[in-house]
């Protein structure tokens, strides 16, 4: 299904350039507001955002659109994306919106939309919104007496803090644990350190001084160097890295080694399986999940189902099959017992809960399986369709032949950035590096 504005995770782009302009945000508000205005009750949308400068442009434009469609708007300010999903349900809103470009740099921004059930919209619903945006959206403006109103909710952060704490046993405490948390100068800069501190941890907070420009810049889950250094400097037990909207998490152990989402899924899945909490016949991952993770669950009589990349697709497959755990190697972990979307903080709390029941340090407790050799590289492009180039296609075919049945290639365009992602996996590490290098060279020659 081809869409003009929506990608794999809502609408995303450079601020003040299409599709991330105030005018398009206004049309999104009118179109989504019109579609979700159902029934005679006062309709309500909640809007959160991260800490990007352009949020000050997108937020009022969306607000004007929703109000003109007859919806009341509740502004929540900077909060994690999963908090918006949770509050959409708990506040009985008709729709929820998060203004964020997640792990992208500050100059980008995005619009993520949640339905009244707290789940991201389907492709079909996004297409319906786009169709209205392009054809007669201004025919759906409310009459003057039916215009919406706007207000700010002062305790939104406190509501999410209490919700996050409720996802772990009341008896769990983090006394004696020194935790470094990097909030990426993003949406969780207030709530995440507060949750850990209230649970008893000795908290060393980083990335908690947003200025509109420094979100994800040399910090957070996309740049772990400073987190690793700080963990080693303060001799922390664990380091936690969130991204700009806190829907993903990566871990740094006490030795400064990085733990990805696959190991986190293995740890939580194994614990839930042993305690009878895991529903379905296994967990849901993506085509990027390491072969070692698949083997890990197979040895336990469980399956790893793979979807296309995107936490929305993981979530949809979980709902379809009755699974309560899924996620991505990048750190999007979805636990449907708690949340409808990836939640970096709650995922970290689940890891900490398992650690509290173990006498092992993080470096041992989170080393769940031996990963198969895997390499991922990104190639940035400006315009065009580099994957359709004849020389690139030939390079891919040659590399597939080299791998044969001893490995696999996953080559795809990012749905959120102008990147081609090249991933290879196999038993021969040298061959994996070789084929990725060949494809990257071919792509760089045409981009």
N, C-alpha and C positions, 0 to 999 in steps of 0.2 A: 504494500500500500504506500504510494508516494505521497509525501506531505511537504508542504512549502515551509512551514515554520517549526513544527515539532520534530525533534530528533529522538534519540534513544532515552533521553532524560529531560523531557520538557522542551522548552524553547531556550536556546543559548546562543550567544554571540558577543561581539565586541560592543560595548556600550556606546550608544548614539549612532550606531550603524545598524542597518537592517540585518536581522529582525529585532534587535534590542534597542528600539527607539521608543520615546514616550508615546508617539502616535500609535504604534503597534500595540504597546501595552494597554493603551486606552481601549482599542478595539478588542483585545483579548478580554478585558473586563466586561465590556458590553455583551460580547458574544457568550462567554461562559456564564455570566450573570443571567442572561436571557434563557439559556438552556436549563440552568439549574433553578429557575424560579418556577416552582411547581406547588400548587395548592394555594390556599388563602392565607396562610400564616405569614408573619413577618420573616422574610428570608435573610439569611446571615452568611457572610463570608469572613473567615479569619485570614489575616495576612501577616506573615513573619518575614524576616530577611536576615542576611548575614551582614558583614561590616563593610562592604564595598562602598566607595563614594557614590557610585551610580545608583545605589539603592535609594538615595534621596530623590532621584529622578523617576525611577520605575514605580516606587510605592505610591506617590500621589497620582500618577497616571492611571494605575490600576484602580486605585480608590475612586477616582472620578468615573471610570468606566462602570464599576459595579454599582455605584450610587445612582448613576443615570439609568441603569437597568432595573432599579428598584430594590437593590439589596442593601441592607445595613452592613457596615464594614467595621470589624474589630481589629485594630492594629496592635500587634504583639511586640514589635521591635525585634532586636537581634535574639534569635533562638535557633537551636538546631532543627534541621529538616524533620527528623523523627518527632520532635516536640510538636510541630505543626500538624503532622499526621495524627498524633495522639489527641491533641486538643480539638481537632476537627470533629472527632467522634465524641469526646467527653462533653463538649459544649453544644453538641447537636447542631453544628453548623451545616449548611447546605453544601458548602464547598470550602476547601482550604488552599491557600497559595503560599509557596515559599519563593522568595526572591533570592536566588543564589546561582552561582556558576560552580558550586562545589569546590573541586580541587584546582580549578583554573586560576590564572593570575588575575589581579584586581581589575584590569581593564575590561575583562569579560563580565557578563552577568547573565542571569537566566530566570525563567519562570517555570516552576514546578507546580502542578495542580493535583489536588487530592479530591476525590469524591467524598460524599457524606459518610462512607464506610471507612475512610482513612486510607484507602488504597489509591495509588496513582491511576490516572485515567487509562483506559484501553486505547489501542490504536484507533478503533472505530469512533470513540468519543472525541479524541483529539481531531480526527478528520471532520467530525460534525462541527466542532468549534471553528476550525479553519474555513469550512464552507460558508459559515455565517459571517465570519470576518471579511470574506472576499465578496459576499453577495448580500447587500441590503442590511448590514448590521445596524445602521442608524435608523432603520424602520422599527427597531425593537426598543426604543427609548421609552422610559416610563413617563406617565403623565405627571405634571407638577405635584399633585398631592401624594403621589406614590413614590417619590424620590426617597432613596435610602438616607441613612445618617451614618456618621463615623464617630468612633470613640476609641480611646486607648485603654488597654487592659493592663493595670499596673502589676498584678500578681501572676502573670503568665509564667515567668521564670520560676517562681516558688512552686507553682503547680507541677511543673516538669521535674523539679528537684525531688519533690516528694514521690512522684511516680517512679522515677529512676531508682530511688532507694527501696521502693516496694517490690522491686523485681528480684531482690536477694533476700534470704531468710532474715527475719528480725534478729536472730541471734548472731548473725555474722558481723564481725567488726574487723577493722583493718589496723588495730593498734599494733605498733611495732613495725609496720611496713613503711618504708620510705619510697614514695612514688613520685617520679618525675612525669608531669603531664604537659604535653605540648598542644595547645589549642589552636595553633596555626593563625593566631590573630583573627580568628573567625567567630562564628556564631555561638560557640560554646565557651567563650572566654570567661564568662561569669559562672555559668551553671556547673560545668564539669569539675573545676577545682573545689567548688562548694560541696558537691556530692561526696567527693573523696574525703574531704576534711570532716564533714559531719559523720562519716562512717568511721572516723578515728585515725585516718592515715596521717603520716608526716608528709605533707604535700609540698613539692617544689614545682611551681607553675611557670611555664614558659609560653610565649605566644599569646599573652593576655593584655597586650597594649595596642589594640587596633587603632589605626589612624586613617582608614579609608583606602590606603595604598599598599599596606604590607601584608594583606591576607595571603597565605600560602607562600610568602616570599622567604626563602631560605629557612623554612620551618614547616611543621606539620608532617603529615604522612607522605607528602611528595618530596620532602627534603629532610632526611633524618640525621644529617651530620651533627647538628647542634644538640639534638636529643641524646645521641650516643655519647657525645662529649660530656654532657651534663650528668648522665647516669654514672659514668665512670668517675667524674669529679666529686660528686657527693656520695658515691658508693651506695647508690639506690638499689633497691631490690628489683625494681621493674621500671621501665619507661613506657608511657602510653602516648601515641601520636594520633591525633584526630586530623581531619581535613577541614576545609573552610566552612562546610555546613554540618560537620560532625556526623555524617551518615556512614563513615568508614573509620576503621582503626587498624593500626599496626602496632606491634609490640617490640620493645627492645629489652633483652634480658640483662642480667646483672654483669655479663661479660661484654656487653656492647654489641651482641649479635642480634640481627633483625629477624623477627618472626612474622611470617605473612599470614594472609587470611586462610590459606589451606590448613596450616598447622592449628590455627585457632578453631576452625570448624572441626578438625579431628579431635581436639581436646574436649570441646563442648559435646560433640556427638558421642564420643566414647563414654563420657560421664553420664550423659542422659540415657544412653543405651544400658549401662550397668545398673542405673537406678530406676529403670522402667519409665522414664519421662519422654523418650524419643518416640514420636508417632510416625506412622508410615513404615516403609520397609528400608529406610535409609535416610539420605540427605540429598539435597538438590544443589548442584554446582553449575558451572558453565564449561564451555569448550576450552577455556583457559586453565581449568583445574589440573593440577599436576597428576601424572599417572600414579605417583606414590600414594596420593590420597585415595584414589580409586582402589588400589590394592589394599590399603589400610582397612577400608570398610568391608571389602570383599572377604578378608580374613575373619571378620566378625559376623559374617552372614548377612551383611547389609549391602545395599547398592548405592552407587553414586549416579544420579540422573544428571545429564548435562543439557543445558539450554544455551541459546545464543547469549552473548554478553549483554549485561544490563540487569540490575537488581529487580527491575519491574518484571522481566521474563522469569527470573528465579521465583519471585513471589507468586506469579500466576501459576507456575508449575506446582509450587507447594500447595496452593489452594486446590488445584485440580486433583492432586493425589493424596491429600490429607497429611502432608509432611509439616513438621513444625520447626525444621532447621534447614537453612540453606545459605548460600552466599558465594562470594567471589574471592579470588586470590588477592585482589586489591584491597580487601578489608571490609567490603560490604557484607555484613553478617545479618541475616534476617532470622529472627526468632519469633514466630507468629504467636507464641504464648504471651508475648509482651507487646509486640509492635507489628505494624503492617508494612514497614519498610526497614532498610538498614539503619542501625543505631549504634554508632561507635562507642558511646559511653556505656550503654547497657551491655554491649558485647564485652567491653573491658571488665565490667562488674561481674559477668559470668566467669570470665577467666580468673579473676581474683577470688571468687567464691570457690572454684575448684582448687586453687592454690592453697586456700585456707584449710582445706581438708587433706592437704598433702604435706609431707615433710621435705619435699624436694625443692631445690631452687628453681627459678623460672627456666634456666637453661636446660634443665633435665625434664621438668614437668611439661614444657611446651615443645619438646623434641619428640613428636608422636610417631613420625615415620621418616624414612630416608627418601628425600625427593629424587625423582628421576632427573637426569640432566635436562635442563630447560633454559632457554634464553629468549628474552623479549627485548626487541629494540624498536624505537619509534623513529619514523622518518617524516619530517614536516614538509608539507607542500603548500603552494600558494593557490594555484587554480588547476582546473582540468581534472582528468580522470587517469592518474598514473597507472592504476592497476589494469587499465585496458590497453596500455602500450604493448606492442608486439614483443619487444625485447624483454620487458618485465615478465610477460606471460611465459616466454621461453625460459627465462631464468628460474621461474617458479616450477615449471615442468621438469627442468633438469634436476633441481634440488629434490623434488618429490621422487624422482627416479633414484637419486643417490640414497635417500632414506629408505626407500622400499617399504617393507613391512616391519622395519625396525625403528620406526619413528613416525612423527606426524608434523605437519605444518599447519599453522593457523595464521592467515594473513587477512586483515580486515581494515576498513576505514573506521577511525574513531567516530562515534556519534556525537561527541561533545567538543572536539578540537580538530583542526586541519592536520591530522596525523594519519599515517599508515602504520599500523602495528604489525610487526613481523615476529612471530613466535615459532620456535622449533623445539621439539622434545624427542628424546630417544635414549637408547642405552649407551651410545658412543658420544661422549661429551665433545670430543674434538670435531666429530662430524656435525653435531648440532651447531657449534660455533661457526663452522665453515659454511653451512648452507644459509644461516642467517646473514653472514657477511656477504655472501654472493648476492642475495636478494636485496639487501640494503644498498650495495654498490649500484645495482641495476636501477633501483628506484631513485637514488640520488642523481643519476645521470639524466633523468627526465623530469626532475622537479625543480 
